[in-house]
Amino acid sequence: MNRLRRSGRWVSFSGFVLVAVLFLFPFVTVSCAAPGGYGRSAAGATTNYSGVDLAVGGSPAVDGALRPVDQRQPDKLPVQPIATLALLVVVAGAVVVALVRAVRARRLSAAGTAFAAVVLVGSAVASAQALVEARLREQLTVQMPAGRTAADFVGTGSGAWLSMVVLALLGGANLFGWWRAGVASPSSGASPARRKKPARPL
C-alpha cells in the first residue's frame, strides 16, 4: 500500500511538472493562412505564442518568413494575468503534492488545484485569442476573404491542449484516489480485535 501511495504521489508531481514544461509550447497560434500575414510574419508564416509568452509577456516565435523590417507590425503581448495565475497554480500543485503528507488532504488538494488550472488555462487562451484577433483585424494589409473572420485564423496551440488534458487527468485521478482512500480508511484504521482471556479453571 505504501509503495502504491508513493508511486501515485510521484505521478501527480510529475504531471504538474509536465504541465509547467508545456507552458514552453504554443498556446495561441496565428495561422499561415492569415491574409497578408500578422505582426512580424509574412504571408504564409505561422505565429506561435507559448504559455510563457502569455504568462510573462513577450514576442511570439515565427515559423516561416518575416516581413521586411519597415513593414513589421507589433506582435508582442503584454502580461496576461490569467495565464500568470494559471502557471502559479500549476507550480502550487507540484508543491502541494511534494509537501503534504496526509493522503486524503493531498489527493483532494491536488484534484482541486488541477481542475482550477484547467479553467485558468482555458480562460487565459480565450482572452489572449481575443486580443490577437483584434490586432489581426487592425493590421490587415489585404481584404479579409469573404465569409471569414479574424477568429478563423487564430487557434489554440498544442501546448494548451496537452496542458488541459494532463490537468484534467490529474484532477480525475486524484479525486478518485481521495475517494478510494476514504473507503479504505475505516477498515485500515480499525482497532485490532481484543484477545479472549483464557477461562479461569474451576
C-alpha positions in Angstrom: 0.0 0.0 0.0 2.8 2.4 0.9 4.5 1.7 -2.4 1.3 2.4 -4.3 0.9 5.7 -2.5 4.4 6.7 -3.2 4.0 5.9 -6.9 0.7 7.9 -7.1 2.4 10.8 -5.4 5.3 10.7 -7.9 2.9 10.5 -10.9 1.0 13.5 -9.6 4.1 15.5 -9.0 5.5 14.6 -12.4 2.2 15.6 -14.0 2.2 19.1 -12.6 5.9 19.5 -13.6 5.0 18.3 -17.1 2.3 20.9 -17.4 4.7 23.6 -16.3 7.1 22.4 -19.1 4.2 22.5 -21.6 4.0 26.3 -21.0 7.0 26.5 -23.2 4.9 25.2 -26.1 2.4 27.0 -28.3 -0.8 28.2 -26.5 -2.1 30.6 -29.2 -1.4 30.4 -32.9 -2.0 32.6 -35.9 -2.4 30.5 -39.0 -0.1 30.7 -42.0 -3.3 31.4 -44.0 -3.9 34.8 -42.2 -4.4 37.3 -45.1 -1.3 39.4 -45.6 0.5 37.9 -42.5 0.5 39.1 -38.9 2.9 41.1 -36.8 6.4 40.3 -38.0 5.4 37.2 -40.0 4.9 37.5 -43.8 2.0 35.9 -45.6 2.4 32.1 -45.3 4.2 32.1 -41.9 2.8 30.9 -38.7 3.0 32.8 -35.4 3.1 30.9 -32.1 2.6 32.4 -28.6 3.8 30.0 -25.9 2.3 29.8 -22.5 5.3 31.6 -21.1 4.7 34.4 -23.6 1.2 34.8 -22.2 2.3 34.5 -18.5 5.2 36.9 -18.5 4.6 38.9 -21.7 6.7 38.5 -24.8 7.1 38.3 -28.5 5.9 35.1 -30.3 8.0 32.7 -32.4 7.6 32.9 -36.1 7.7 29.7 -38.2 8.4 31.0 -41.7 9.4 34.1 -43.5 9.5 37.5 -41.8 8.2 40.8 -43.2 10.7 43.4 -44.3 11.7 45.5 -41.2 9.8 48.6 -42.4 6.6 46.6 -42.8 6.5 44.7 -39.4 3.7 45.3 -37.0 3.6 44.9 -33.2 3.0 41.3 -32.1 4.4 41.4 -28.5 1.7 40.7 -25.9 1.6 42.3 -22.5 1.4 40.1 -19.4 -1.8 38.1 -19.4 -2.8 37.9 -15.7 -4.9 34.8 -16.1 -2.1 32.9 -17.7 0.3 34.1 -14.9 -2.2 32.8 -12.3 -2.6 29.5 -14.2 1.2 28.9 -14.2 1.4 29.8 -10.5 -1.5 27.4 -9.7 0.3 24.6 -11.6 3.5 25.2 -9.6 1.5 25.3 -6.4 0.0 21.9 -7.3 3.5 20.4 -7.6 4.5 21.9 -4.2 1.3 20.6 -2.5 1.9 17.1 -3.8 5.5 17.2 -2.7 4.9 18.6 0.8 1.5 17.4 2.1 1.9 14.0 3.7 -1.7 13.2 4.6 -3.1 11.1 1.8 -6.6 12.4 1.6 -5.7 16.0 2.1 -3.0 15.7 -0.6 -5.3 14.0 -3.1 -8.1 16.5 -2.6 -5.8 19.5 -2.8 -4.2 18.1 -6.0 -7.5 17.5 -7.6 -8.8 20.9 -6.8 -5.6 22.6 -8.0 -5.7 20.6 -11.2 -9.3 21.4 -12.0 -8.7 25.1 -11.2 -5.7 25.2 -13.5 -7.8 23.7 -16.4 -10.3 26.5 -16.1 -7.5 29.1 -15.8 -5.6 27.8 -18.8 -8.7 27.7 -21.0 -9.7 31.3 -19.9 -6.1 32.6 -20.5 -6.1 31.1 -24.0 -9.6 32.6 -24.8 -8.5 36.0 -23.5 -5.3 36.0 -25.5 -7.0 34.9 -28.6 -9.5 37.8 -28.4 -6.6 40.2 -28.1 -4.7 38.6 -31.1 -7.9 38.6 -33.2 -8.3 42.3 -32.6 -4.7 43.0 -33.6 -5.1 40.9 -36.7 -8.1 42.9 -37.8 -6.2 46.2 -37.2 -3.1 45.0 -39.1 -4.9 43.7 -42.2 -3.0 44.8 -45.4 -5.4 43.0 -47.7 -9.1 42.4 -47.7 -10.4 39.6 -45.5 -11.7 36.7 -47.6 -15.5 36.7 -48.0 -17.2 34.8 -45.1 -14.1 34.7 -43.0 -13.3 36.5 -39.7 -10.1 37.0 -37.8 -11.2 34.3 -35.4 -10.9 31.8 -38.3 -7.1 32.3 -38.3 -6.4 32.3 -34.6 -6.2 29.0 -32.9 -5.3 27.0 -29.8 -1.8 25.6 -29.7 -0.8 22.1 -28.9 0.8 23.2 -25.6 -2.6 24.5 -24.3 -4.5 21.4 -25.4 -2.0 19.0 -23.8 -1.9 21.0 -20.6 -5.6 20.9 -20.2 -5.7 17.2 -21.0 -3.0 16.4 -18.5 -4.6 18.6 -15.8 -8.0 17.0 -16.3 -6.5 13.5 -16.0 -4.6 14.6 -12.8 -7.7 16.1 -11.3 -9.8 13.0 -12.1 -7.1 10.5 -10.8 -6.6 12.4 -7.6 -10.3 12.8 -7.0 -10.7 9.0 -7.4 -7.7 8.5 -5.1 -9.2 10.7 -2.5 -12.5 8.7 -2.6 -10.6 5.4 -2.6 -8.5 6.4 0.4 -11.7 7.4 2.3 -13.3 4.0 1.6 -10.2 2.1 2.7 -9.5 4.2 5.9 -12.3 2.7 8.1 -11.0 -0.9 7.6 -7.3 0.1 7.8 -7.9 2.2 10.9 -10.0 -0.3 12.8 -8.6 -1.4 16.2 -7.4 -4.9 16.4 -9.8 -7.4 17.9 -9.3 -8.0 21.6 -7.8 -11.2 22.6 -10.1 -13.5 24.5 -9.0 -14.0 28.1 -8.4 -17.6 28.9 -11.2 -19.1 31.0 -10.3 -19.4 34.7 -10.1 -23.0 35.9 -13.0 -24.1 38.1 
